[in-house]
Amino acid sequence: MTLALYAHPFSSYSQKALVALYANAIPFEYRNLEDAAHQRALEALWPMKRFPVLVDSTRIDGTPADDGRTVIEATAIIEYLHVRHPGPVRLLPDDPLAAVEVRMLDRFFDNYVSTPQQKVVFDAIRAEADRDPYGVAEARRMLDTSYAWLEKHLADGRTWAAGDAFSLADCAAAPFLFYADWTHRIPEACARVHAYRARLLAWPAFARAVEEARPFRPYFPLGAPDRD
């Protein structure tokens, strides 16, 4: 196997990279971080111990290499796959300006949906004395603002975040909106956002990632809802 992904099924950023791999049926070795040996290997590769991390042991000419190229961060992994292991689902458009919009939306979902969502979740994991009520309230306000902005963004009849084609931006949106709605409910008034989230859940590559993560739902500190 020339590609290996260090990831965890319940991790939103892992799911973001997995959607890209699954959508294009790219063969890879899944180094599930439930395994302590894979955790140690990850730390040796990337001392920050954040994941996903991709290792590609393929040379430019396609032959196996003894050592691999290490790619950190889900967005960079998806861009790398787009260049080195392209498939039928083109997650970045060829038009440079269209690609800018896709990347912009990817950053929106990372910074303004995932970041505040994780702030709320991580605060729940802390000891009571170490919690940050002000920071959590601020994160929830940001999620409300993000939901409202996305509702307007989707108003022109977009099927996916950047238009009619599934893209890098949707790889980000899928897990981040999935967990954000668990953490801070999307308002009923944001009907387009709810419909978009439902389309993402039905997308086969993401549906597969959701099913693989299902056994780990007890890990969710706020309590996983009986839906999705």
C-alpha positions in Angstrom: 0.0 0.0 0.0 1.5 3.3 -1.0 -0.8 5.6 0.9 -1.4 5.5 4.6 -3.7 7.7 6.6 -3.4 8.2 10.3 -6.9 9.1 11.5 -9.7 8.4 13.8 -13.2 7.5 12.6 -15.0 10.0 15.0 -12.7 12.9 14.2 -14.3 15.6 12.1 -11.0 16.5 10.4 -10.3 12.8 9.7 -13.7 12.5 8.1 -12.9 15.6 6.0 -9.9 13.8 4.4 -11.7 10.4 4.3 -14.5 11.9 2.2 -12.0 12.8 -0.5 -10.4 9.4 -0.4 -13.7 7.6 -0.5 -15.3 9.8 -3.2 -12.5 8.9 -5.6 -12.1 5.3 -4.4 -8.4 5.9 -3.7 -6.7 2.8 -2.1 -5.1 3.5 1.2 -4.1 1.9 4.5 -6.3 3.2 7.3 -4.1 3.5 10.4 -6.8 3.9 13.0 -5.6 5.8 16.0 -7.6 3.6 18.3 -4.4 1.5 18.0 -1.7 2.6 20.4 1.0 1.5 17.9 -0.4 3.9 15.3 -0.5 6.7 17.9 3.2 6.2 18.6 3.9 6.2 14.9 1.9 9.4 14.4 3.9 11.1 17.2 7.1 10.2 15.4 5.9 11.6 12.2 4.2 14.8 13.6 5.1 15.8 17.2 1.9 17.9 17.4 0.0 14.6 17.4 -2.8 16.2 15.4 -4.5 14.3 12.7 -5.2 13.3 10.0 -1.7 12.8 8.6 -1.1 11.2 5.2 2.0 9.3 4.2 2.6 8.7 0.5 5.3 6.2 -0.4 4.9 6.6 -4.1 7.7 8.2 -6.2 6.8 10.7 -8.9 7.3 7.9 -11.5 4.8 5.7 -9.6 7.2 3.2 -8.1 7.3 2.6 -4.3 9.8 4.5 -2.2 11.4 3.4 1.1 10.4 6.6 2.8 7.3 8.6 2.3 6.1 12.1 1.9 4.2 13.2 5.0 1.3 15.6 4.5 -0.4 17.2 7.5 -3.7 19.0 7.8 -6.9 17.8 6.1 -7.1 20.6 3.5 -3.5 20.1 2.5 -4.1 16.3 2.2 -7.1 16.9 -0.1 -5.1 19.3 -2.3 -2.3 16.8 -2.4 -4.6 14.0 -3.4 -6.0 16.3 -6.1 -2.5 16.7 -7.6 -0.9 13.3 -7.0 -3.9 10.9 -6.9 -6.6 12.5 -9.0 -9.9 10.7 -9.5 -13.2 11.3 -11.3 -14.5 13.7 -8.6 -12.5 16.9 -9.1 -12.6 18.5 -5.6 -10.9 21.7 -6.9 -12.0 23.3 -10.1 -9.6 24.0 -12.9 -10.7 27.6 -13.2 -8.4 29.6 -10.8 -11.2 32.0 -9.7 -13.6 29.2 -9.0 -10.8 27.5 -7.1 -10.4 30.6 -4.9 -14.1 30.5 -4.0 -13.8 26.8 -3.1 -10.8 27.5 -0.9 -12.5 30.5 0.7 -15.5 28.4 1.7 -13.2 25.6 3.0 -11.7 28.2 5.3 -15.2 29.4 6.3 -16.2 25.9 7.4 -12.9 25.3 9.2 -12.7 28.7 11.0 -16.3 29.7 11.6 -18.1 26.4 12.0 -15.5 23.8 13.2 -13.5 26.1 15.5 -16.4 27.4 17.6 -18.0 23.9 17.6 -14.9 22.4 19.0 -14.5 25.2 21.5 -17.9 24.2 23.0 -17.0 20.5 23.0 -13.5 20.9 24.4 -14.8 23.1 27.2 -17.2 20.3 28.2 -14.3 17.9 28.6 -12.5 20.2 31.0 -12.8 20.1 34.8 -15.5 22.4 36.1 -12.9 24.8 37.5 -11.2 25.2 34.2 -14.2 26.0 32.1 -14.7 29.2 30.1 -18.4 30.2 30.1 -17.7 33.5 28.3 -15.7 31.7 25.5 -18.4 29.1 25.1 -21.1 31.8 24.8 -18.9 33.6 22.2 -18.5 30.4 20.3 -22.2 29.8 20.2 -22.8 33.3 18.9 -20.3 32.7 16.2 -22.1 29.5 15.2 -25.4 31.4 15.0 -23.7 34.1 12.8 -22.2 31.4 10.6 -25.5 29.6 10.2 -27.2 32.8 9.2 -24.5 33.7 6.7 -24.6 30.2 5.1 -28.4 30.4 4.8 -28.0 33.6 2.7 -25.1 32.0 0.7 -27.2 29.1 -0.3 -30.1 31.3 -1.4 -29.2 31.3 -5.1 -30.1 27.6 -5.4 -26.7 26.1 -4.9 -26.7 22.3 -4.5 -23.2 22.4 -3.0 -21.2 25.1 -1.2 -19.6 26.4 -4.3 -22.3 25.6 -6.9 -23.4 22.5 -8.7 -20.2 20.4 -8.1 -19.1 18.7 -4.9 -15.8 20.2 -3.9 -13.2 20.6 -1.2 -15.5 23.0 0.5 -18.1 20.3 0.9 -15.5 17.8 2.3 -15.2 20.4 5.1 -18.9 21.2 5.4 -20.0 17.6 5.8 -18.4 16.7 9.2 -18.4 20.2 10.6 -22.1 20.9 10.1 -22.8 17.3 11.2 -21.2 17.9 14.6 -22.1 21.6 14.8 -25.8 20.7 14.7 -25.3 18.3 17.6 -23.4 20.9 19.6 -25.5 24.0 18.8 -28.7 23.3 16.9 -29.1 24.9 13.5 -32.2 27.1 13.8 -35.3 25.9 12.1 -35.4 29.2 10.2 -32.2 28.1 8.4 -34.1 25.7 6.1 -31.5 25.8 3.4 -28.7 24.9 5.8 -30.8 22.0 7.1 -31.4 20.8 3.5 -27.7 21.2 2.6 -26.7 19.2 5.7 -29.1 16.5 4.7 -27.6 16.4 1.2 -24.2 16.0 2.7 -25.3 13.2 5.0 -26.7 11.4 1.9 -23.5 11.8 -0.1 -22.1 8.2 -0.3 -18.6 9.1 0.7 -19.7 11.0 3.8 -22.4 8.5 4.6 -19.7 5.8 4.8 -17.6 7.9 7.2 -20.6 8.5 9.4 -21.3 4.8 9.6 -17.7 4.0 10.4 -17.8 6.5 13.3 -21.1 5.3 14.7 -19.6 2.9 17.3 -17.7 5.8 18.8 -20.6 8.1 19.5 -20.3 7.6 23.3 -17.1 9.7 23.0 -19.2 12.8 22.3 -19.1 14.7 25.6 -22.4 16.6 25.1 -24.3 13.3 24.4 -24.9 12.3 20.8 -28.5 12.8 19.8 -30.7 10.0 18.7 -30.7 11.1 15.1 -28.5 11.1 12.0 
